[in-house]
Amino acid sequence: MANHARPLLAGFVTAGLLAASPVGASAQQADFYAGKTVDLYISQDAGSGYDLYARLMGENIGRYLSGHPTIIPRNMPGAGGMRVMSYLYQVAHKDGTVWGAVDRGVAVEPILYGKDSKAPFKNPLEFNWLGSLNTEIGVAAVWHTTGITSWEEIRARPTIVSMANSQGGFGARALNSILGTKFRQVCCYGSDSNQNLAMERGEVEGRVGWSWSSLRASNMDWLKTGKIRLLMQVGLQKNREIPGDVPLVVDLVKTERDRKALTIIFANQSMGRPFVMPPGVPPALVSKVRRAFAEMMKDPVFLMNAAKRHLEVSDPKSGEEVQELLEEVYASPPEAIAAAQSAMKEGEIKMIEGAKK
């Protein structure tokens, strides 16, 4: 009896070892999302550009993940996107079931503000970046009743522009400091739709850093009918859809130091519409979701769904590319970082003083 029991016992031991082996773990990892839901926290209000892109991604990416999880969008606006980043960093489960669709500016907030940064994290590379659906470009635009036709006029004429929240508006501050513009910001309008309504009502005269993709999706008729005038492109590379006579902001500076400062300040535009997972998620799951994201961006069905909603998927970036961009920014020379931080502070002072007059 004992001799017959040994092979049977050995079989149980072998099975147990297989179950605990990397092969067994890989099988469990492959099935991780089966029957699960993923909470996708969106850092802006429903109907905003970030929200539209996030819901597009959420409705499609499940097809490219084994297990086909259900993605549940949850709007969590606040603090210029930092509310979602804080939640991911401090509260969210780190098991791969919580993702974020965040404002592109949150990733560069620590380097722009240094010791004055209000971000709960100091290094965005702790997070797991999944990718971006496009390379974004912002625009500075004014309402037609201002009579303004070029960016040079803003250096002589104070112009009231909307500000989404108290943590935002760094684009106008940088331009005030480095280019000598006289933007005066009014806070806090929040979403794109609220800021656009403020222009229509005459509460403000324009916007700085308005995402081209959002304008393209919702307000292209304003540009075609002349209700708005584009003064400059705010980012690191021109968008071919924007009229060629609209200058790129980094081409307007006079010194290499200022160019490098603006490159740090506006590097976030190249992150477009970023998606991220919290720190601490198992690397295998991060790789799995990154692969799914990359596959989705190349799928004709997904691209067709984006086109139907008038959402631009232009020069999308993988999670690895977003990671590399942030590594490059945070490795910038100290003098460039100091110049960028100085531009933020000086621009802010100018606006406060201007508002008092």
C-alpha positions as CSV (number, residue, x, y, z in Angstrom):
1,M,0.0,0.0,0.0
2,A,2.8,2.4,0.9
3,N,4.6,1.8,-2.5
4,H,1.3,2.5,-4.4
5,A,0.7,5.7,-2.3
6,R,4.1,7.3,-3.2
7,P,3.3,7.9,-6.9
8,L,-0.1,9.3,-6.0
9,L,1.5,11.6,-3.3
10,A,4.2,12.6,-5.8
11,G,1.4,13.6,-8.3
12,F,-0.3,15.8,-5.7
13,V,3.1,17.5,-4.9
14,T,3.8,18.0,-8.6
15,A,0.4,19.5,-9.2
16,G,0.9,21.8,-6.2
17,L,4.3,23.0,-7.5
18,L,2.8,23.7,-10.9
19,A,0.0,25.7,-9.3
20,A,2.6,27.8,-7.5
21,S,5.0,28.1,-10.4
22,P,5.4,31.1,-12.6
23,V,3.3,29.4,-15.3
24,G,0.4,29.2,-12.9
25,A,0.9,32.8,-11.8
26,S,1.0,33.9,-15.5
27,A,-2.3,32.2,-16.1
28,Q,-3.8,34.0,-13.1
29,Q,-2.4,37.3,-14.4
30,A,-3.9,36.7,-17.8
31,D,-7.3,36.2,-16.3
32,F,-7.0,39.1,-13.8
33,Y,-9.6,41.3,-15.5
34,A,-12.1,38.5,-16.1
35,G,-15.4,39.6,-14.5
36,K,-13.9,42.7,-13.0
37,T,-14.8,46.4,-13.4
38,V,-12.2,49.2,-13.6
39,D,-12.9,52.6,-12.2
40,L,-11.7,55.3,-14.6
41,Y,-11.5,58.6,-12.7
42,I,-11.7,61.7,-14.9
43,S,-10.3,64.9,-13.7
44,Q,-12.7,67.2,-15.5
45,D,-16.5,67.7,-15.7
46,A,-18.8,65.7,-17.9
47,G,-18.8,67.1,-21.4
48,S,-15.3,68.5,-21.2
49,G,-12.6,67.5,-23.7
50,Y,-10.9,65.3,-21.2
51,D,-14.2,63.7,-20.4
52,L,-15.0,63.0,-24.1
53,Y,-11.6,61.4,-24.7
54,A,-11.8,59.4,-21.5
55,R,-15.2,57.9,-22.3
56,L,-14.0,57.1,-25.8
57,M,-11.1,55.1,-24.3
58,G,-13.2,53.5,-21.6
59,E,-15.8,52.2,-24.2
60,N,-13.1,50.6,-26.4
61,I,-10.1,49.4,-24.5
62,G,-11.8,46.5,-22.8
63,R,-11.9,44.7,-26.2
64,Y,-8.1,44.5,-26.2
65,L,-7.7,43.2,-22.6
66,S,-8.1,39.5,-21.9
67,G,-10.9,39.1,-19.5
68,H,-12.7,42.1,-21.1
69,P,-13.3,44.2,-18.0
70,T,-16.1,46.8,-17.8
71,I,-14.7,50.3,-17.6
72,I,-16.8,52.7,-15.4
73,P,-16.1,56.4,-15.9
74,R,-16.3,58.5,-12.8
75,N,-15.9,62.3,-13.0
76,M,-13.8,63.7,-10.1
77,P,-13.1,67.4,-11.1
78,G,-11.1,69.6,-8.8
79,A,-7.8,71.4,-8.2
80,G,-6.8,71.4,-11.9
81,G,-6.7,67.6,-12.1
82,M,-4.7,67.2,-8.9
83,R,-7.7,65.8,-7.0
84,V,-7.6,62.7,-9.2
85,M,-3.8,62.4,-8.9
86,S,-4.0,62.7,-5.1
87,Y,-6.7,60.0,-5.0
88,L,-4.6,57.7,-7.2
89,Y,-1.5,58.4,-5.1
90,Q,-2.9,58.2,-1.6
91,V,-6.2,56.3,-1.6
92,A,-6.8,54.2,-4.7
93,H,-6.3,50.4,-4.9
94,K,-3.0,49.5,-6.4
95,D,-4.2,46.3,-8.0
96,G,-4.9,47.5,-11.5
97,T,-8.6,48.2,-11.1
98,V,-8.3,52.0,-10.8
99,W,-7.1,54.2,-13.6
100,G,-7.0,58.0,-14.1
101,A,-7.7,60.3,-17.1
102,V,-5.9,63.4,-15.8
103,D,-5.0,66.9,-16.8
104,R,-1.7,67.0,-18.7
105,G,-0.4,69.8,-16.5
106,V,-0.4,67.7,-13.2
107,A,2.7,65.8,-14.4
108,V,4.9,69.0,-14.6
109,E,3.4,70.8,-11.6
110,P,6.2,69.7,-9.2
111,I,9.0,70.9,-11.5
112,L,7.3,74.2,-12.3
113,Y,6.6,75.1,-8.7
114,G,9.5,73.4,-6.9
115,K,9.2,73.7,-3.1
116,D,5.9,75.6,-3.6
117,S,4.3,72.7,-5.4
118,K,1.0,71.5,-3.8
119,A,1.2,68.1,-5.4
120,P,1.3,65.3,-2.9
121,F,3.9,63.6,-5.0
122,K,7.3,65.0,-6.1
123,N,8.1,62.7,-8.9
124,P,5.4,61.8,-11.6
125,L,7.6,58.9,-12.7
126,E,6.3,57.0,-9.6
127,F,3.1,56.6,-11.5
128,N,2.4,54.2,-14.3
129,W,1.6,56.1,-17.5
130,L,-0.5,54.2,-20.0
131,G,-0.3,56.5,-22.9
132,S,-2.0,59.5,-24.6
133,L,-4.6,59.6,-27.4
134,N,-3.0,62.6,-29.0
135,T,-0.2,65.2,-29.0
136,E,-2.0,68.3,-27.9
137,I,-1.6,71.9,-28.9
138,G,-3.3,74.8,-27.2
139,V,-4.3,78.1,-28.7
140,A,-4.6,81.6,-27.4
141,A,-7.9,82.9,-28.8
142,V,-9.9,86.2,-28.4
143,W,-13.5,87.0,-29.1
144,H,-14.2,88.9,-32.3
145,T,-15.6,92.0,-30.5
146,T,-12.1,92.8,-29.0
147,G,-10.8,93.8,-32.5
148,I,-7.5,92.1,-31.6
149,T,-5.9,90.5,-34.7
150,S,-2.3,89.6,-33.5
151,W,-0.5,88.5,-30.4
152,E,1.7,91.6,-30.5
153,E,-1.3,93.7,-29.6
154,I,-1.7,91.8,-26.3
155,R,1.6,93.3,-25.1
156,A,0.1,96.8,-25.2
157,R,-3.6,96.0,-24.4
158,P,-4.6,94.3,-21.2
159,T,-6.9,91.4,-22.1
160,I,-9.2,89.5,-19.8
161,V,-9.0,85.7,-20.2
162,S,-10.8,82.9,-18.3
163,M,-9.0,80.7,-15.8
164,A,-10.3,77.2,-15.1
165,N,-9.2,77.0,-11.5
166,S,-6.8,78.4,-9.0
167,Q,-4.2,75.8,-9.8
168,G,-4.3,76.4,-13.6
169,G,-3.6,79.4,-15.8
170,F,0.2,78.8,-16.0
171,G,0.2,79.4,-19.7
172,A,-1.0,83.0,-19.4
173,R,1.4,83.6,-16.5
174,A,4.4,82.3,-18.6
175,L,3.5,84.4,-21.6
176,N,3.1,87.5,-19.4
177,S,6.5,87.0,-17.9
178,I,8.5,85.8,-21.0
179,L,6.7,87.5,-23.9
180,G,5.5,90.6,-22.1
181,T,1.8,90.0,-22.7
182,K,-0.8,91.6,-20.5
183,F,-3.3,88.8,-19.9
184,R,-5.5,89.2,-16.8
185,Q,-7.1,86.1,-15.6
186,V,-10.5,85.6,-14.1
187,C,-11.1,82.5,-11.9
188,C,-12.7,80.1,-11.6
189,Y,-14.8,78.9,-14.6
190,G,-13.9,75.2,-14.6
191,S,-14.9,73.4,-17.7
192,D,-14.4,74.3,-21.4
193,S,-18.2,74.9,-21.8
194,N,-18.2,77.4,-18.9
195,Q,-15.2,79.3,-20.2
196,N,-16.7,79.5,-23.7
197,L,-20.0,80.7,-22.3
198,A,-18.1,83.4,-20.5
199,M,-16.7,84.6,-23.8
200,E,-20.1,84.7,-25.4
201,R,-21.5,86.7,-22.5
202,G,-18.7,89.2,-22.6
203,E,-17.4,88.3,-19.1
204,V,-14.0,87.5,-20.5
205,E,-12.3,88.4,-23.8
206,G,-10.5,85.2,-24.6
207,R,-8.8,82.0,-23.6
208,V,-5.1,80.9,-23.3
209,G,-4.2,77.3,-23.7
210,W,-7.5,76.2,-25.1
211,S,-7.0,72.7,-26.4
212,W,-7.2,72.6,-30.2
213,S,-8.9,69.2,-30.0
214,S,-11.6,70.6,-27.8
215,L,-12.1,73.6,-30.0
216,R,-12.2,71.3,-33.1
217,A,-14.8,69.0,-31.5
218,S,-17.2,71.6,-30.2
219,N,-16.5,75.1,-31.5
220,M,-15.1,74.9,-35.0
221,D,-18.0,77.0,-36.3
222,W,-16.7,80.0,-34.2
223,L,-13.4,79.9,-36.1
224,K,-15.0,79.5,-39.5
225,T,-17.5,82.3,-38.9
226,G,-14.9,84.7,-37.4
227,K,-16.3,84.8,-33.9
228,I,-12.9,84.0,-32.5
229,R,-9.4,84.9,-33.6
230,L,-6.4,82.7,-33.0
231,L,-3.3,84.6,-31.8
232,M,-0.7,81.8,-31.2
233,Q,-0.2,78.1,-30.9
234,V,0.8,77.1,-27.3
235,G,2.9,74.0,-27.4
236,L,6.2,72.6,-28.8
237,Q,5.1,71.7,-32.3
238,K,2.6,73.2,-34.8
239,N,-0.6,71.5,-35.7
240,R,-1.0,71.2,-39.4
241,E,-4.8,71.9,-39.1
242,I,-4.3,75.3,-37.6
243,P,-3.7,78.1,-40.2
244,G,0.0,78.6,-40.9
245,D,0.0,82.3,-40.0
246,V,-0.7,81.5,-36.3
247,P,2.8,81.4,-34.8
248,L,4.1,78.8,-32.4
249,V,4.9,80.2,-29.0
250,V,8.4,78.8,-28.7
251,D,9.3,80.6,-32.0
252,L,8.4,84.0,-30.5
253,V,11.2,84.2,-27.8
254,K,14.5,86.0,-28.3
255,T,16.9,83.9,-26.2
256,E,17.7,80.2,-25.9
257,R,17.2,80.4,-22.2
258,D,13.6,81.5,-22.7
259,R,13.0,78.9,-25.3
260,K,14.2,76.2,-22.9
261,A,12.0,77.6,-20.1
262,L,9.0,77.5,-22.4
263,T,9.9,74.0,-23.5
264,I,9.6,72.9,-19.8
265,I,6.4,74.8,-19.2
266,F,4.6,73.6,-22.3
267,A,6.1,70.0,-22.5
268,N,2.8,68.8,-21.0
269,Q,1.1,69.6,-24.3
270,S,3.0,66.7,-25.9
271,M,1.3,64.5,-23.3
272,G,-2.1,65.3,-24.9
273,R,-4.8,63.4,-23.0
274,P,-2.8,61.2,-20.6
275,F,-4.1,58.1,-18.9
276,V,-2.3,56.7,-15.8
277,M,-2.4,54.0,-13.1
278,P,-1.3,54.6,-9.5
279,P,2.2,53.8,-8.2
280,G,2.6,50.3,-7.0
281,V,0.6,48.4,-9.6
282,P,2.2,45.1,-10.5
283,P,4.5,45.7,-13.5
284,A,3.0,42.8,-15.5
285,L,-0.4,44.4,-15.3
286,V,1.0,47.8,-16.3
287,S,2.6,46.2,-19.4
288,K,-0.7,44.4,-20.1
289,V,-2.7,47.6,-20.1
290,R,-0.1,49.5,-22.1
291,R,-0.2,46.8,-24.8
292,A,-4.0,47.0,-24.9
293,F,-3.8,50.8,-25.2
294,A,-1.3,50.6,-28.0
295,E,-3.4,48.1,-29.9
296,M,-6.5,50.2,-29.5
297,M,-4.9,53.3,-30.9
298,K,-4.1,51.4,-34.2
299,D,-7.5,49.8,-34.6
300,P,-9.5,51.2,-37.5
301,V,-12.8,50.6,-35.5
302,F,-11.5,52.7,-32.7
303,L,-10.3,55.4,-35.0
304,M,-13.7,55.4,-36.8
305,N,-15.4,55.8,-33.4
306,A,-13.2,58.8,-32.6
307,A,-13.9,60.4,-36.0
308,K,-17.6,60.1,-35.5
309,R,-17.3,62.1,-32.3
310,H,-15.0,64.6,-34.0
311,L,-12.2,63.7,-31.6
312,E,-8.7,64.1,-33.0
313,V,-6.4,61.1,-32.5
314,S,-3.2,62.7,-33.8
315,D,0.3,61.5,-33.0
316,P,-0.8,59.4,-30.1
317,K,1.8,58.3,-27.6
318,S,2.4,55.0,-25.8
319,G,2.9,54.7,-22.1
320,E,6.7,54.3,-22.7
321,E,6.8,57.5,-24.7
322,V,5.0,59.5,-22.1
323,Q,7.4,58.1,-19.5
324,E,10.4,59.1,-21.7
325,L,9.0,62.6,-22.1
326,L,8.7,63.1,-18.4
327,E,12.2,61.7,-17.8
328,E,13.6,64.2,-20.3
329,V,11.7,67.1,-18.6
330,Y,12.8,66.2,-15.1
331,A,16.4,65.9,-16.3
332,S,16.4,69.4,-17.7
333,P,19.5,71.6,-16.8
334,P,19.1,73.5,-13.5
335,E,19.3,76.9,-15.2
336,A,16.3,75.9,-17.5
337,I,14.3,74.7,-14.5
338,A,15.1,77.9,-12.6
339,A,14.0,80.0,-15.6
340,A,10.7,78.2,-15.9
341,Q,10.0,78.5,-12.2
342,S,10.9,82.2,-12.3
343,A,8.5,82.7,-15.2
344,M,5.7,81.2,-13.2
345,K,6.3,83.4,-10.2
346,E,6.9,86.6,-12.2
347,G,3.9,86.1,-14.4
348,E,1.7,85.6,-11.3
349,I,2.9,88.8,-9.7
350,K,2.2,90.8,-12.9
351,M,-1.4,89.5,-13.0
352,I,-2.0,90.3,-9.3
353,E,-0.6,93.8,-9.7
354,G,-2.5,94.3,-12.9
355,A,-5.8,93.2,-11.4
356,K,-5.4,95.9,-8.6
357,K,-5.1,98.8,-11.1
